[in-house]
Amino acid sequence: METEDIASSQNRQQPSTSPSLDDTAPRPAIRPSSLEDTAPRPAIRPPARRQPSPPPPAQNKLGSGPKVLMIVLVFLLILAGLSAYFLKRPQPMISVTSDYHVGSLPAGATNTVLHVSGQKFSANSPITFLLDGVLVPGNTSAHSDANGNVRITLTVTDGWSIGKHTLAARDGNNASTQDNVVIVPQGQAHTPGPNGAPSDDMSFSLHTNIQVANAVTGLQVGVLTDTLTIMGHRDPVGGTVCQSTDNGRPQIQTGNTSSGVSYHETVTWSCSGTYKGGKLSYTETATSDKIDFSNGVSCIAQTAIRAWVRSTSQPEKGYGQGKSNWRWAVVKHIIDVLEAM
């Protein structure tokens, strides 16, 4: 019994060697390891790693407010300082007036004056006047009063060039202001001509004394007194010059020669002339002329005969000087003919 129990226990401990269902199932063929090593394998690239985006910086909500407030306060302080500076700094201004104008602008010519008044300059400060950024000819200066006001009269000289200019005034603190003026030739814009002569657009009469000379000998034989009529026109035309007898109608003149022969002259006149800048030019033309002498002799001019008068001397006195020799030349020639008969 004991022997059987030992045997039976041995039988239970030893595994069975009989084939099982699992052992009899077909198994897949196993390749040698050498073949697996020689087979080509596709390259496998590891997936790219995506870099994580950095987290947004944390906003310091508590600190941004004071910083913005500080910037605004600094800006306001700067603005207040600039405003105080400009409010305290003088803001001068000037006005220029004249007896003459070109359009709405004050005008002047040589020997005329410009009246300048200014306000709000620095108190008791020297005032310098500039013409187009350069000291006014004559180096004119003035001083403001305790209230910053200034008044001065500027005389235009021949150093002021013709044209439109900027007239500026500057005080000792470099505060400045400006106005526009126009300088014209003498006689224009109703300004006086040289030596106080009438302006170019003025109408007036000029009494002239004409020295009559012998055209052959040059001997002064008398003085003719004529009155010239000047009709003014708008700038820049100037005036025209004529006499009342220069109208194209026959004029009768009588006289005696030096030998006692009386004559009767019928003459027709025309004229041309200009007046500008105090200078006058006048030309008188006899378009027809016939002289009948008391002894029966007559003389007829075959061509027009011209006389001329020019006056630039002392026009402010209404006195002109010139020469006229054509008439005496005609009469002298006739006398010579008469004496030869």
PyMOL commands that set and color helices and strands:
alter all, ss='L'
color gray80, all
select helices_A, chain A and resi 2-13+21-24+33-38+61-88+188-190+194-196+315-317+326-340
alter helices_A, ss='H'
color red, helices_A
select strands_A, chain A and resi 93-97+100-102+105-108+113-119+126-131+134-135+141-143+150-155+163-170+176-183+204-213+220-231+239-242+250-256+262-276+279-293+298-300+305-311+319-324
alter strands_A, ss='S'
color yellow, strands_A
deselect
rebuild
show_as cartoon
